[in-house]
Amino acid sequence: MKILLTGSNGQLGYDFKKIFDQKNIKYIATDYKELNITNDENLKKFFQENEEITHIINCAAYNDVDKAETDEEKVWLLNAKVPKKLSEISKKIGAVFVTYSTDFVFDGKKKVPYNEDDEVNGLSKYAKAKIAGEKFVLESYNKSFVIRTSWMFGMGNGNFVKQVINWSKSGDSLNIVDDQVSAPTYSADLAEFSWKLIQTEKFGLYHITNDGIASKYDQAKYVLEKIGWKGTLGKAKTADFNLPAKRPAYSKLNSTKIENLLGEKIPAWQSGVDRFLEEMKKNGEL
Ligand SMILES: NC(=O)c1ccc[n+]([C@@H]2O[C@H](COP(=O)([O-])OP(=O)(O)OC[C@H]3O[C@@H](n4cnc5c(N)ncnc54)[C@H](OP(=O)(O)O)[C@@H]3O)[C@@H](O)[C@H]2O)c1
């Protein structure tokens, strides 16, 4: 087994590297510098020099949802064209292909968790590109996994939990939106459940998020209580901020497909936050 990880300096990439190191699994970790996946020449050279790749796990993406509204070409390239290209390469070399998508593929009109076969309707340029990426991959290569997740936090990059902690340091009152609801997901849990899923070879589309449901306000409240912040937390509305990209009001994903397959429940998001804060402490970041 020899795995190619792309976008390996990000949140999910960080946790895949940890798993592979612990399990002594051979992998090649690449980000921008080592392998710019938007550059066909870079890709060609990489696969000429590296044979016998058995899995390509694509952790790279364009994730700035607001910036994507005015950066259409780049978001389309990274979130739609690259997954297509990597799935074509995987097909050519017979490797398993894994790529990630988002809860934002849904418009948020449902009031109960979204299943894998629910109709998609992206509200933003980011979401529309992800939808196209999913479709290309699932239609073109039957040894692919497309995994949707939501509201990720982990050590490898910036995220909402880190942001809330930073905001708490510079003020004694904070207002966080309570009209966006989904499931915060710890990248360590996502990597672990993804790896278990990949080994089943039951290819297709899956939802993987931490268990439970929260608004951004609920998540911030939990984090701020855990770190012992003494300030005042208020509720805000999405409309108060006038952000460029539209977000779904409700985008909780139902993960029972993978839970039934593995016979294992994914931990609650609160447990994910607890373990993440411990990890930050250990790394001297809290
Ligand atoms: N974060 C979330 O809340 C969230 C929610 C739903 C779905 N997802 C999906 O889950 C997956 C993993 O997300 P994540 O949060 O781990 O992402 P992340 O932390 O943003 O990491 C993505 C990595 O890809 C790299 N990258 C960007 N362009 C590249 C290129 N052309 N060639 C090679 N590498 C490139 C980035 O480098 P730079 O940082 O230098 O650009 C970054 O290191 C993505 O598909 C994402 O869309 C994430």
The ligand as a MOL file (V3000), in Angstrom:
LIG
                    3D

  0  0  0     0  0            999 V3000
M  V30 BEGIN CTAB
M  V30 COUNTS 48 52 0 0 0
M  V30 BEGIN ATOM
M  V30 1 N -12.8730 23.1750 6.8480 0
M  V30 2 C -14.1870 22.9150 6.8550 0
M  V30 3 O -14.9410 23.4210 7.6990 0
M  V30 4 C -14.7810 21.9860 5.8280 0
M  V30 5 C -16.1640 21.8010 5.7980 0
M  V30 6 C -16.7040 20.9410 4.8480 0
M  V30 7 C -15.8680 20.2970 3.9400 0
M  V30 8 N -14.5260 20.4980 3.9770 0 CHG=1
M  V30 9 C -13.6780 19.8120 2.9980 0
M  V30 10 O -12.7980 18.8910 3.6560 0
M  V30 11 C -11.5500 18.8190 2.9310 0
M  V30 12 C -10.3850 19.0970 3.8830 0
M  V30 13 O -10.5860 20.3930 4.4550 0
M  V30 14 P -9.5200 21.0740 5.4140 0
M  V30 15 O -10.2720 21.9670 6.3430 0
M  V30 16 O -8.5860 20.0540 5.9390 0 CHG=-1
M  V30 17 O -8.7570 22.0070 4.3540 0
M  V30 18 P -7.5630 23.0380 4.6160 0
M  V30 19 O -7.1580 23.0080 6.0430 0
M  V30 20 O -7.9280 24.3270 3.9750 0
M  V30 21 O -6.3910 22.3620 3.7730 0
M  V30 22 C -6.3700 22.3430 2.3850 0
M  V30 23 C -4.9240 22.2840 1.9590 0
M  V30 24 O -4.8670 22.2290 0.5410 0
M  V30 25 C -3.7920 23.0610 0.1200 0
M  V30 26 N -3.8950 23.4800 -1.2690 0
M  V30 27 C -4.6030 24.5320 -1.7760 0
M  V30 28 N -4.3930 24.6180 -3.0970 0
M  V30 29 C -3.5350 23.6170 -3.4410 0
M  V30 30 C -2.9360 23.2080 -4.6560 0
M  V30 31 N -3.1650 23.8540 -5.7960 0
M  V30 32 N -2.1020 22.1450 -4.6500 0
M  V30 33 C -1.8560 21.4990 -3.5010 0
M  V30 34 N -2.3790 21.8310 -2.3100 0
M  V30 35 C -3.2160 22.8940 -2.2830 0
M  V30 36 C -3.8980 24.2330 1.0750 0
M  V30 37 O -2.7340 25.0390 1.0470 0
M  V30 38 P -2.8950 26.6280 1.4070 0
M  V30 39 O -3.4250 26.6780 2.7950 0
M  V30 40 O -1.4990 27.1020 1.2490 0
M  V30 41 O -3.8650 27.1630 0.3960 0
M  V30 42 C -4.1230 23.5120 2.3980 0
M  V30 43 O -2.8950 23.1140 2.9930 0
M  V30 44 C -11.6730 19.8100 1.7780 0
M  V30 45 O -12.1370 19.1600 0.6370 0
M  V30 46 C -12.7610 20.7660 2.2730 0
M  V30 47 O -13.4220 21.4580 1.2400 0
M  V30 48 C -13.9730 21.3260 4.9120 0
M  V30 END ATOM
M  V30 BEGIN BOND
M  V30 1 1 1 2
M  V30 2 2 2 3
M  V30 3 1 2 4
M  V30 4 1 4 5
M  V30 5 2 4 48
M  V30 6 2 5 6
M  V30 7 1 6 7
M  V30 8 2 7 8
M  V30 9 1 8 9
M  V30 10 1 8 48
M  V30 11 1 9 10
M  V30 12 1 9 46
M  V30 13 1 10 11
M  V30 14 1 11 12
M  V30 15 1 11 44
M  V30 16 1 12 13
M  V30 17 1 13 14
M  V30 18 2 14 15
M  V30 19 1 14 16
M  V30 20 1 14 17
M  V30 21 1 17 18
M  V30 22 2 18 19
M  V30 23 1 18 20
M  V30 24 1 18 21
M  V30 25 1 21 22
M  V30 26 1 22 23
M  V30 27 1 23 24
M  V30 28 1 23 42
M  V30 29 1 24 25
M  V30 30 1 25 26
M  V30 31 1 25 36
M  V30 32 1 26 27
M  V30 33 1 26 35
M  V30 34 2 27 28
M  V30 35 1 28 29
M  V30 36 1 29 30
M  V30 37 2 29 35
M  V30 38 1 30 31
M  V30 39 2 30 32
M  V30 40 1 32 33
M  V30 41 2 33 34
M  V30 42 1 34 35
M  V30 43 1 36 37
M  V30 44 1 36 42
M  V30 45 1 37 38
M  V30 46 2 38 39
M  V30 47 1 38 40
M  V30 48 1 38 41
M  V30 49 1 42 43
M  V30 50 1 44 45
M  V30 51 1 44 46
M  V30 52 1 46 47
M  V30 END BOND
M  V30 END CTAB
M  END
